[in-house]
Amino acid sequence: MCGIIGVAGAHDALGVLLGGLERLEYRGYDSAGVALVAPDGVLWRRRSAERATSLVHLEAALPDAPAGSTSGIGHTRWATHGAPTVANAHPHLDCTGHLALVHNGIIENHRALMAELVERGHAFTSETDSEVLVHLVEEARAAGADLAEALRTILDRVHGDFAVAVVAADQPDLLVAARRTSPLVFGHGAGVAVLASDVAAVLGTAEALHALGDDEVLALRPGRFSVTDLAGRPVAPRPLEVRYGLEAARKGGFDDFMSKEMAEQPHAVADTLLGRLDPATGATDLEELALGRDQLAGVERVVFVACGSSYHASLVGRQAVEAWAHLPAEAEVASEFRYRDAVVGPEVLVVAVSQSGESADTLHALREARRRGARAITVTNVVDSLMAREADGVLYTRAGPEIGVASTKCHLAQLAILEVLALHLARARDALSPATAGELAGALAGVPAAIEQALGRAAQVAAVADRFGGAEHFYFLGRRAGLPLAMEGALKLKELAYVRAEAYPAGEMKHGPIALIEPGSVVVAMATRGPLWDKVAANIAEMRARGATIVAVCDDGDEETAAIADAVLEVPPLPELLVPLAAAVPLQRFAYEVARRRGHDVDRPRNLAKVVTVE
Ligand code: M6R
């Protein structure tokens, strides 16, 4: 969703801003803009709202940028209040044109603030909630406050979530920023100071990064900074550990980020498992959870909350907790959990699963669970993200930055860490024999190699996409761990190829949806070998009898399954609950191939944002 970048002290401020905006594009946006502090002490601003290509259009509008500007701010906007128009794009200016401001988040009381400001003579030029902020800063400055003080004094009056950055025409080397809930990082590079809402935007520019905390105000200049709380007391900023470099946020020779990220999956899973699992003994090490064996042994129920692909990973995690730790477990879509009267208390371990650590639905579910007294941990890929900070413990996946909107390597890394968590719980409760735990750990350690093999079958997937990719309706069917896998396959096809794809429990089709099956329907069946293979085979027969074309996801060389299908997507055999780790690979690839054949942008599917910070 929205993204912020700011720079001070650069030889080429515009270049830094555009580079940062380009690396913020993946979050999803519909308009973009920059403001530079020109050497003559004038603010220069350009914005664009050309659908999906704002950045290109923005760049085209820049040849008249003032030479020699060393500082400025930039923004990518994902519209909430007000349509995606140039007038609503950030940066917003105050009435004097001396201040420019960018904002991520939502100002809940903007209507009341705007009414007051209009009464006092301010003129608004946008329909956004954000614009009130720049007028409030303008008033505080007019009353004699310096820029940081001005921002500090207005924040008490603002309700909602925000990350905000301001520049003033008369202070060319100063960036002032603040945040509440929405993330903001800052740091210094060779002679420059930068800030951004996302680490990826400043990779390669800043050497050491810090995270700004809630209700903290930053005054940032080249070579120095100060952070204060809302009372003006100095605060020590938290250094941020970044485990990857600029290359990780580039395509690196691949056609698109999705291809790169699918190819990185063996590493993402291997890194996520590293040091956390002993394949010889089945021992697990999740020290970072900050929950000891006694606390874990006291857990009576586990509740996973998540959205989208993270929810599908949670459904597998739930099955692993039940099967291995013998604990009651549930997985729920976070946006539903939050508004249900969920019965959770101190005996419940809530696991919030989120690649970004920022999804508003999951964040609020996490908060609600903690409010009700549950112990809550976060599984996330983003170090120091909101959910990482707000939980009682955190387990990081180590997939590196995922730029493509469709989750691939992060989904597999989530599956891996959730299975380790299930094993960890099982061991804390002595629910598994050492021999069984060792076997499972050994199988998990072999997963990166299995993913590598699954990636090697790209030609088989492409052939299936050639034959069946033109269909208009797909049904993804599975049982047990095959069901979340089916749901993930269907989600990928929907979000990338814009094709109707329904995921259903294979055994449930006969209770209604089978009425939809007719010649031309394509059924993708999760038919790897496991205790329920016979049942799945019977369900496949039911679909075939009604004219459906069957694509079976099956074990390598499984001729019996191949004989009951029209085409197969083969994966290396794995124990049943580990199957989604390898079998998601051909389903991702299938969606990718179908999307490409239909001419879609696989990295930035329509209507979607990578980080969904609205409810
Ligand atoms: O960052 P999160 O894991 O919380 O995001 C959740 C979903 O928005 C996300 O998984 C979404 O469904 C992906 N686009 C799926 O590919």
Boltz pocket constraint, residues with backbone or C-beta under 6 A from the ligand:
constraints:
  - pocket:
      binder: B
      contacts: [[A, 307], [A, 308], [A, 309], [A, 310], [A, 311], [A, 353], [A, 354], [A, 355], [A, 356], [A, 357], [A, 358], [A, 359], [A, 362], [A, 405], [A, 406], [A, 407], [A, 408], [A, 491], [A, 495], [A, 609], [A, 610], [A, 611], [A, 612]]
      max_distance: 6.0
